[in-house]
C-alpha cells in the first residue's frame, strides 16, 4: 500500500496545511515521495502549527537565531517536475508569492548564501482525489483531464513537503509534510478553492520561522 493511503487512513483529515500527523506512522521509504532524504523522513514527528493545524515535522536544534538569521526562498515546485500542469503551477506560484510576502515583511529574505542563511524549498508532492490517494505523478494528469464530476463535489487533498538547509553547506536543518484540503465540483485542483488554505499555510510558515528574523 502506498504511503499516502496509509497516512490518510490512520490520521484525522483537517483543513489546510491541515497536516495530519501520527506518532505511529511507519517511516518506510515507500511511504514518502522521495523529495526529502529518507533519513530525514525517519525523524518526522507530530507537531502543531501556530494556526492549530497538525502536521509532521523535524527541526534541528541549531535552526534558530543563534546560528541563522536569514532565508533564501526558492520558488515552490511540483515534484516530480514531470507532473507539472498549468493548474498546479498556478497553485505553486500563488504559494510562492504568499510565502515571499510574509517572510519579506519579517525582514527574513535575502538572495545570497551566507554563513547565517538557510535555503527554504517547498514542493507539491501528491494529490488525493475523492479519498483515493496516489502519487502526484499518477493522479494529477488523469484528474485534470476528467473535468467535472457529474455535479457531485469531491474532496481534493494537496500534500506539500518542505526542506530547510544551510545555504552554503547543504546540511539538512528542518523538514515537514503537510496537507491542505478543499471540497469542489471538479477533480482538477482549482486555485480559487485552495487560496485561503494556501494563505494559511504561508502564515504558519512565517510564524514558525519568525524567530530567525533580525531587527529591521
VENNORTA-V376260 format. One line per field, one symbol per residue. ss: DSSP state (a for helix, b for strand, c for the rest). A space follows every 10 residues. Layout:
# VENNORTA-V376260
ss = ???
This chain:
# VENNORTA-V376260
ss = ccaaaaaaaa cccccccccc ccccccccaa accccccaaa acccbbbbcc cccbbbbbbc cccccccccb bbbcccbbcc aaaccaaaaa aaaaaaaaaa aaaaacccbc ccccccbbbb bbbbbbbbbc cbbbbaaaaa aaaaaacbcc cccbbbbbbb bbbbbbcccc cbbbbbbbbb bbbbcbcccc aaaaaaaaaa aaaaaaaaaa aacccc
